[in-house]
Amino acid sequence: MNSSRDKSEAYTKAAGNYFDSACAQAEAGDLQAAATLILKALDQERRASSVGPQVLQLIKPRV
């Protein structure tokens, strides 16, 4: 479990870095680059939230 927590923290940190870079690009006037960086940050956030065991397939509906 510690490994998945480390991965989640790494993805979250990467997302923060992308958001910071996007802010800097937007302030510099490069909105295209800022938008690209925001999309990369959102992808990292999505990855951070999906790290860990996936249990949805283990739950079986009653018939």
C-alpha positions as CSV (number, residue, x, y, z in Angstrom):
1,M,0.0,0.0,0.0
2,N,2.9,2.4,0.7
3,S,3.9,2.0,-3.0
4,S,0.5,3.2,-4.2
5,R,0.6,6.1,-1.8
6,D,4.0,7.1,-3.1
7,K,2.7,6.9,-6.7
8,S,-0.4,9.0,-5.8
9,E,1.8,11.6,-4.2
10,A,4.1,11.7,-7.2
11,Y,1.2,12.2,-9.6
12,T,-0.2,14.9,-7.3
13,K,3.1,16.7,-7.2
14,A,3.5,16.5,-11.0
15,A,0.0,18.0,-11.3
16,G,1.0,20.9,-9.1
17,N,4.1,21.5,-11.1
18,Y,2.1,21.5,-14.3
19,F,-0.4,23.9,-12.8
20,D,2.4,26.2,-11.7
21,S,3.9,26.1,-15.2
22,A,0.5,26.8,-16.7
23,C,0.1,29.9,-14.5
24,A,3.5,31.2,-15.6
25,Q,2.7,30.6,-19.3
26,A,-0.6,32.3,-18.9
27,E,1.0,35.3,-17.3
28,A,3.5,35.5,-20.1
29,G,0.6,35.5,-22.6
30,D,1.1,32.0,-24.1
31,L,-2.5,30.7,-23.6
32,Q,-2.0,27.7,-25.9
33,A,0.9,26.4,-23.8
34,A,-1.0,27.1,-20.6
35,A,-4.0,25.2,-21.9
36,T,-1.8,22.2,-22.8
37,L,-0.2,22.2,-19.4
38,I,-3.6,22.4,-17.6
39,L,-4.7,19.3,-19.6
40,K,-1.5,17.5,-18.5
41,A,-2.1,18.5,-14.9
42,L,-5.7,17.2,-15.0
43,D,-4.4,13.9,-16.4
44,Q,-2.0,13.6,-13.5
45,E,-4.8,14.3,-11.1
46,R,-6.9,11.6,-12.7
47,R,-4.0,9.2,-12.4
48,A,-3.5,10.1,-8.8
49,S,-7.1,9.3,-8.0
50,S,-7.0,5.9,-9.7
51,V,-3.9,4.5,-8.0
52,G,-4.5,1.6,-5.8
53,P,-6.6,-1.6,-5.8
54,Q,-9.6,-1.6,-8.1
55,V,-12.4,-3.4,-6.3
56,L,-15.3,-2.7,-8.6
57,Q,-14.9,-6.0,-10.5
58,L,-15.0,-7.9,-7.2
59,I,-18.5,-6.9,-6.3
60,K,-21.0,-9.2,-7.9
61,P,-24.6,-8.2,-8.1
62,R,-27.2,-10.6,-6.7
63,V,-29.4,-12.2,-9.3
